[in-house]
Structures are given as structure tokens and as C-alpha cells.
Amino acid sequence: MYIEVDCERLRLNTQTIAGLCAPHGIEVVGVTKACCGQPEAARAMLAGGASKLGESRLGNVRRLREAGIAAEIILLRLPALSEAEEAVRLTETSLNSQVETVRALSRAAVAQGRVHQVILMIEIGDRREGVMPERALEAARGMAELPNIELIGMGGNTTCIGGVLPTRQNTQLLVETAEAVERALGLRFKTISAGNSASLALLLRGEMPARANQLRIGGAIVIGEVDSTGEWPNVLPHQDAFIVKAEVIEVETKPSRPEGIVAPNAFGEIPNWPELGLRRRAILALGRQDLQIESLIPYRAGVTILGASSDHLVVDVSEASPAVQLGEELAFRPLYGAVATGMAVATNMASAKQIIKWKRMPPAG
């Protein structure tokens, strides 16, 4: 198995998103976490118009810095107390909800002679990170008074764990909470970080609140989709910046259902395959240890994914056109889950250069 990554398509997706955001005064943070901080992806996003980068893991930030990426980086995952020193050293800004953590960032910033910027995250419905709106003033006051900490704004997040879609109402809740805190503390935030890729739908519908001026965009750049609703299929030019390919290692005709006493398989599942008689099946050199199988879409017509073990992907190829042959490669479109897991596995393997095949951007000009 290997993953092809076309950096020019990443750049063009970023360029399109930046073009959507610019008329509204919204800066694009190019989120590289699904790409594990691979410098090639970061450079493509920056070339496409991302004003800064966003990362969730400090190990990925180190990879970017060691590759010479000097752009401003926002740490997206709330920093752990144990990460305070490195977070201040490697990033300019971090998303936070815990005053105690920001105290640790403050101590690290004082020791390093730096000023670290903080965005206070507000819970707006998805139930991941963020303080409840009624606690925003308390948290903001505790952060704003700390030495070498600059509280630059507030942020919100949707879709990532609860599946809650961004709306004008929940995004306006973020804005109104920020404005209430501004009035109480006598300041004005320079950043309202209003959401992620799914929030592009608010722009397209003309529903983005005016104070929102930053979006953290990763998925839309990587897979070319605004959100999971399918409502905006043609907004972005490339849904094929990433392609997963794997070699066929067996092609046989077999009964469609398992035979014998059935119990949960190695992954705790009991497959429920319909009785379809004899079917042509292929096995590919690809499995769950490589990436999230459920987030793969076959490119070849008539190929259906049946299941996977650690190292074998089983597909029905009875209606495949053209017919599937032993030794050929089948290509798949990876959705976000497959990109994130596949890049993480590949990046951490000694053979990463063989597993990730980069198509680089053409020279500028």
C-alpha cells in the first residue's frame, strides 16, 4: 500500500478557500494535522494563501520547524501541563480552556523571554473542548492577567466529535460571548476563531457573523469537501489530492457467506454478509494497521469493500469493470479518517518515503 499526495492540488484547494474567505476578512489557518506536519503539505497550504498553520501535536510541529517552516503555528489541541515549555518554544499561539494550563504557559513564556498568544475556546454545542459560555468571563479574566500571555481572542469548534453542524446561531453564540467579555474587561479581541472546514458552509450561505475573522481549515483542503452533508460537492476543485493504492494478492471465486460456527472476529465484529451465491473476491495488501478502512471509496466501478483484517482488505469484484487481475493496483479515494490514520502510520514507519509518494508543486512562475 502507498499514498499518493498531489501538492499542487492541495495548493489549489487552499487557494480556492482563501478566495472564499478574503472578501469577508477571514484568515485561513492551514491545518496540517491530518498530514502529520509533513512539510510538503504545509508549503502547499502556505503557497495557496493560508496565513498561518495549525497543528495538534508538538511532534508534528517539531517536524515542521526542523524542515525550516518559519510560519506562525497555532497549537490546536489544548496543551497538556507537561507540554507548556515546548508549546511556548515551538508555537506562537495555542487554543486553551484551562486557566491552570495557561498559568504553566505563562511561567514558560517568562522563562523563555517570550510572549505567548492564547485563544480561549468556548463550548458551542459539539461537546469537545471549551468552557461553557457562562464561564467565559471568569476564564478570560484569569488568563488575561498572567504575565507574558496575550489573550488575543476566543474560538469555537463543531462537527468533530458530536457531529454538530455549524450554524449562524451557534457561531453567533461565540461572537456574543466574546463581545460580552470584551465589555467586561475593557478590551477588544483581534481574533474570533469561528470554526473549521464545515464552517465554510456558513460563508457559502451568507450566514457567517461579521466578527468572525479566522477559520482553521484542514479537511476541506485535504479531501476537497466542505462538510459531510454532501450539500457542496463542487465548491473545491480537487477531491483527489490523496489517493491510496494497493496491490491485488489474490483473486478467487468463493461463497458469499462464511461457513462454520461464527463468533466475533479479531476486531470484535460479526460480519453480516448477505447470501449472494458464488462471488468473485479479491484480496489487497492493505489492512486496518495501515489506515481506517471504513473511510475508503473504490475508484473502479463495481468494486465493493467487504471487510478487512490487520493486513488484508477483502473486496467483491464480481461486477468490476474492467475485471480485476492478480498483481494490479486498485486505487481508492480516502476520506478524512483514512488520510489521518494512513498518514500517521506511514509517517512513523522507517519506510515512509516508499509509502508516501509526493507529487510536488511546479516551480513558481
FINU-955168 format. One record per residue (C-alpha): residue in one letter; x, y, z. Coordinates in steps of 0.25 Angstrom, whole numbers, plus 5000, padded with zeros to 4 digits. Each point is the difference from the previous one (the first is absolute). Layout:
BEGIN
AXYZ;...
This chain:
BEGIN
M500050005000;Y500450144998;I499450145000;E500250104988;V499950155005;D499950104989;C500550135006;E499550094988;R498649955003;L500250045015;R500450134996;L498950024990;N499049965011;T500650105010;Q500050114989;T498549984998;I499750005015;A500850135002;G499350064988;L498749975007;C500450055014;A500850134995;P498750084997;H499549985014;G501350045007;I500349865004;E501449945001;V500249854997;V500849925009;G500549884992;V499949885009;T501149894998;K499649905011;A499449904990;C501350014993;C500849985013;G500750134998;Q500649964987;P500850124994;E499649974986;A498550025004;A500350125008;R500750074989;A498949974991;M499050065009;L500850135002;A500250014985;G498550004999;G499850115009;A499949955014;S500550115009;K500549905011;L500049855004;G499249925010;E500549885006;S499549915012;R501349925003;L501350065005;G500849894993;N499450044987;V500350155003;R501549955002;R499949944986;L499650134994;R501050085007;E501249914997;A499650014986;G500250155000;I498550045001;A500050135006;A498550044999;E499250035012;I499449875006;I498849985009;L500049885009;L498649954999;R499949895010;L499950065014;P501449995005;A500349915011;L500650055013;S501249924997;E500150074986;A500150145004;E501450034998;E500149934987;A498750074995;V500550145003;R501349964993;L499549954988;T498750074997;E499550155001;T498649975004;S499149895007;L498649975002;N499649985015;S498949985009;Q500749985014;V500650125007;E500949915008;T500649954986;V500250154996;R500750035013;A501049894996;L500150064987;S500350145007;R501149945008;A500649944988;A499950134992;V500650085011;A501249905001;Q500250014985;G499850154999;R498849984990;V498650054999;H499049884997;Q498750034994;V498849935005;I498649974994;L498949975010;M499149884995;I498550015003;E499149884999;I498950034990;G499449864999;D500949894995;R500549975014;R501449994997;E501050115005;G499550135006;V499450065013;M498550025000;P499750154996;E499650045014;R501449975005;A500750074989;L500250135008;E500649935012;A500949924991;A500450124991;R500350095012;G500949895006;M500849994987;A500150154997;E500650045013;L501249904998;P501450054996;N500549974986;I498749964996;E499150074990;L498649964999;I499750034986;G498649944998;M499049895001;G499749884992;G499049894998;N499949874993;T498949914994;T499949874992;C501249935006;I499449915011;G498550025002;G499850034985;V499350135003;L500050084987;P500450155001;T498850094999;R499850155000;Q499449985014;N501249925007;T501050094993;Q499350135005;L500049945014;L501650004999;V500050144995;E499050055010;T500849935011;A501250074996;E499450144999;A499449985014;V501449975005;E500650124992;R499050095007;A500349955014;L501550004998;G500150134992;L500849944988;R499749964986;F500549864995;K500750004987;T499649854997;I498749935000;S500349864995;A498749964995;G500249854996;N500549904991;S499849954985;A498549985003;S499850155003;L500350034986;A498649974997;L499650125008;L500850094991;L499349934988;R498650025006;G500450155004;E499849965014;M501350035007;P500050105011;A500850134996;R500949995012;A500549864996;N501450024994;Q500749875000;L499749854996;R500949885003;I499949924987;G500649864998;G499049914995;A499550084988;I501450024995;V500349855002;I498849934994;G499350124993;E498749995007;V499450125008;D499349905010;S499449875001;T498650044995;G500349994985;E499350134998;W501250074994;P500649894990;N500650104990;V500650115009;L501449965000;P500849954988;H500649885005;Q499549885007;D501249914996;A501250075006;F500249875008;I499949864993;V500249875007;K500549884991;A500249865004;E500449874992;V499149894998;I500649875006;E498849904998;V498849994990;E499149885003;T498549964999;K499449975013;P498749985007;S499550145005;R499849965014;P500949945011;E499949855002;G500049945014;I499850055015;V500150155000;A500550085012;P500550155000;N501350014991;A501350065005;F499450145000;G498849965008;E499050004988;I499149904995;P499850024985;N498750004994;W500249974985;P498749974992;E499949864993;L500350044985;G500549864996;L501449994994;R500850134999;R501350044994;R500850065011;A501450075000;I501050025012;L500850125000;A501350025008;L499450115009;G499349985014;R499650075012;Q501450025005;D500250094988;L498850105001;Q498550015003;I499449904990;E498650065002;S500550134994;L500449944987;I499250024987;P500449914988;Y500250074987;R499849884991;A498549984997;G499449875005;V501049985012;T499449995014;I500850005013;L499549885008;G501050015012;A501450005005;S500949935010;S501350065004;D500749984987;H499049954990;L498950084993;V498949914994;V499250064989;D498949954991;V500450014985;S498949924993;E499550124993;A501350084999;S500250074987;P501149974995;A500249875006;V501049995012;Q501249934997;L501149945010;G501250095002;E499350134995;E499850125009;L498650055004;A499850155004;F499150055011;R499650145004;P500350025015;L499050085008;Y500650085012;G500049895009;A500949914991;V500950124997;A500250035014;T500349865004;G500849964988;M500950125001;A500249975014;V500449864998;A500950034988;T500750125006;N500449915012;M500649894992;A501449994995;S499549984986;A499250125000;K500750054987;Q499549884993;I498650015006;I499750154998;K500350044985;W500050154998;K499650074988;R500650135002;M499650144995;P500550054987;P501150115002;A499450145003;G499950084987;
